Amino acid sequence: MTDEHGHPTGGTGRLVTVLAWALLLLGLWLWGRATTGVPRGTDGPATGDRVPSGTAPAFLPRPAAPLGDALPRRVDIPRLSVQAPVVARGLDAEGAVDPPPFDQPDVVGWYAAGTRPGARGAALLVGHVDTTTRPAVFYKLSTLAPGATVRVVRSDGKTAEFTVDDVRVLPRDDFDARQAYGSHRAGRAELRLITCGGSFDRATRSYTANVVVSAYLTGAH
């Protein structure tokens, strides 16, 4: 994330640790509080429980059986015309999850110490919403609706296909880490797509919320 002059900012918030998610959630909270650039005259999506974007289908497909472990290579979101390479990210010296580098706004970061996309559990993908000059890879993430498709191309040659079942904009105050990053249903292979949301607070130089898109595995080819 950068300041209004295009320089990386250093301050980030902290998230309450939750069970075995402690380090992961702390890093994601810190990343979510950092800025991704000054918006170009408009606010991000409004903060609320859910994002009412489009009409949800009457029925969502059944979940598919989880796949084996394999590394993610690319994430495709047809509805947003997104085809982005995925890079593994870890924790920095301060215990925060490193997002993709500032000069790579079209790259998606995967938390490599967590679940691999397609395997049992919730895999976490993070991306910037914008830069100081233009939209970034997850700029339109909040416009997804239940029923949308997200595909992850994996190192084993398989493409894991996920179906979105929930889109939320969660305020950074009173943030519910378990709701955002924990598995919604035991035994499923799930995916979380995360970026900054809400409005840009110039006083704190950060966004006021996180957009969290939840999806679950419904097929592979």
C-alpha positions in Angstrom: 0.0 0.0 0.0 1.2 3.5 -0.7 0.8 7.1 0.5 -0.5 9.9 -1.7 3.0 10.5 -3.1 3.3 6.9 -4.2 5.6 5.9 -1.3 5.0 2.7 0.8 3.3 3.4 4.1 4.7 1.7 7.2 1.8 1.8 9.8 -0.6 -1.1 10.0 -3.2 -2.2 12.6 -3.4 -5.4 14.6 -6.0 -8.1 14.8 -7.0 -10.2 17.8 -5.5 -13.6 17.6 -8.0 -16.5 17.1 -7.1 -20.1 18.0 -4.7 -21.7 15.5 -5.4 -18.7 13.1 -3.4 -16.4 15.3 -0.5 -15.4 13.1 -2.5 -15.6 9.9 -5.3 -13.4 11.2 -2.9 -10.9 12.7 -1.1 -10.6 9.3 -4.4 -10.3 7.4 -5.6 -7.6 9.8 -2.4 -5.6 9.5 -2.6 -5.9 5.7 -6.2 -4.9 5.6 -5.6 -1.7 7.6 -2.8 -0.6 5.3 -3.6 1.8 2.5 -3.6 0.9 -1.2 -3.4 4.4 -2.5 -5.5 7.5 -2.6 -8.8 6.9 -4.4 -9.4 8.8 -7.5 -12.3 11.0 -6.4 -14.6 8.2 -5.3 -15.1 6.1 -2.1 -14.9 2.4 -2.0 -17.9 0.1 -1.4 -20.1 1.0 1.6 -19.6 -0.8 4.9 -22.3 -3.3 5.8 -23.1 -6.9 6.4 -23.4 -7.9 2.8 -23.0 -6.3 -0.6 -26.3 -6.5 -2.5 -24.7 -6.8 -6.0 -26.9 -8.4 -8.6 -29.5 -11.1 -8.3 -28.4 -14.3 -6.6 -29.4 -17.6 -8.3 -32.2 -19.6 -6.8 -29.9 -22.6 -6.2 -26.2 -22.8 -5.8 -24.4 -26.0 -7.0 -23.4 -28.7 -4.6 -19.8 -28.6 -3.2 -17.3 -30.9 -4.8 -14.9 -33.1 -2.9 -11.7 -31.4 -1.9 -8.6 -31.9 -4.1 -5.1 -32.8 -3.1 -2.5 -30.2 -2.3 -1.1 -28.2 -5.3 0.3 -24.7 -5.6 -1.9 -22.0 -7.2 -0.5 -20.5 -10.4 -3.3 -18.1 -11.7 -6.7 -16.9 -10.6 -9.4 -16.2 -13.2 -12.6 -14.3 -12.4 -14.5 -14.2 -15.7 -17.2 -11.7 -14.5 -14.5 -9.1 -13.7 -12.2 -10.0 -16.7 -9.4 -10.8 -14.2 -6.6 -13.2 -15.1 -3.9 -12.7 -12.6 -0.7 -14.6 -11.6 -0.5 -15.8 -8.0 2.6 -15.4 -5.9 3.2 -17.0 -2.5 3.4 -14.6 0.4 4.5 -15.0 4.0 4.8 -12.9 7.1 7.2 -10.0 7.3 9.5 -9.2 10.3 6.6 -7.5 12.1 4.4 -10.5 11.8 2.2 -9.1 9.0 1.2 -11.0 5.9 3.1 -9.4 2.9 0.7 -8.4 0.1 2.0 -8.4 -3.4 4.8 -5.9 -4.0 3.7 -2.3 -4.5 4.9 -2.2 -8.1 2.8 -5.3 -9.0 -0.8 -4.2 -8.5 -2.1 -6.8 -11.0 -0.7 -9.8 -9.0 -2.6 -11.8 -6.4 -0.9 -12.9 -3.2 -1.6 -16.3 -1.6 -0.9 -16.9 2.1 1.5 -19.9 1.6 1.5 -21.1 5.2 -2.3 -21.7 5.0 -4.6 -23.9 2.9 -3.8 -24.4 -0.8 -6.7 -23.5 -3.1 -8.8 -26.6 -3.8 -7.7 -28.5 -0.6 -9.9 -28.9 2.5 -10.2 -25.6 4.5 -10.2 -21.9 3.5 -7.4 -20.7 1.2 -6.7 -17.0 1.3 -6.0 -14.7 -1.7 -5.2 -11.0 -1.2 -4.9 -8.2 -3.7 -4.7 -4.5 -4.0 -7.8 -2.5 -4.8 -6.1 0.5 -6.4 -2.9 2.5 -6.7 -2.3 6.2 -6.7 -3.0 6.3 -10.4 -5.3 3.4 -11.4 -7.4 0.5 -10.3 -5.7 -2.7 -9.2 -6.5 -6.4 -9.6 -9.3 -6.5 -7.0 -10.8 -3.0 -7.7 -14.2 -4.5 -8.6 -14.2 -7.4 -6.2 -17.2 -6.1 -4.2 -19.4 -6.2 -7.4 -19.3 -10.0 -7.4 -22.6 -11.8 -6.4 -23.4 -15.3 -5.2 -23.2 -17.6 -8.2 -20.2 -16.0 -9.8 -17.3 -18.3 -10.8 -13.7 -18.1 -9.6 -11.1 -20.4 -11.1 -7.7 -21.2 -9.7 -5.2 -22.8 -12.1 -2.9 -25.2 -10.1 0.5 -26.7 -10.4 -0.9 -30.2 -10.8 -2.5 -29.2 -14.1 -6.0 -29.0 -12.6 -8.2 -25.9 -12.6 -10.2 -25.7 -9.4 -13.6 -24.0 -10.0 -15.2 -22.2 -7.1 -18.7 -20.6 -6.8 -19.2 -17.4 -4.8 -21.7 -17.8 -2.0 -21.1 -14.7 0.1 -19.8 -11.1 -0.4 -19.2 -8.9 2.6 -17.7 -5.5 3.5 -16.5 -5.9 7.1 -15.5 -2.8 9.1 -12.1 -2.9 10.6 -13.6 -1.9 14.0 -15.1 -4.9 15.8 -13.7 -7.1 13.0 -14.9 -10.7 13.2 -11.8 -12.8 12.2 -13.5 -16.2 12.5 -16.3 -15.1 10.2 -14.0 -13.6 7.6 -11.3 -16.2 7.4 -12.5 -19.4 9.1 -14.2 -22.2 7.1 -18.0 -21.7 6.8 -18.7 -25.4 6.6 -16.5 -28.2 7.8 -15.1 -30.5 5.2 -15.4 -28.1 2.3 -12.7 -26.6 0.1 -13.2 -22.9 0.3 -11.7 -19.7 -1.0 -11.5 -16.2 0.4 -10.7 -13.2 -1.9 -9.7 -10.2 0.2 -9.0 -6.5 -0.5 -9.5 -3.1 1.0 -13.0 -1.5 1.1 -15.2 1.1 2.7 -14.0 4.6 2.3 -10.5 6.1 2.4 -9.8 7.9 5.7 -7.2 10.6 4.9 -6.5 11.2 8.6 -5.4 7.7 9.3 -4.3 7.0 5.7 -6.2 3.8 5.5 -9.4 2.2 4.3 -12.2 1.7 6.8 -13.1 -1.9 5.9 -12.2 -5.1 4.1 -14.1 -6.7 1.2 -14.2 -10.4 1.8 -15.6 -12.7 -1.0 -16.3 -16.3 0.0 -16.5 -19.2 -2.4 -16.5 -22.9 -2.3 -15.2 -25.7 -4.6 -17.8 -26.9 -7.0 -15.7 -28.6 -9.7 -12.3 -29.2 -11.3 -11.1 -30.0 -14.7 
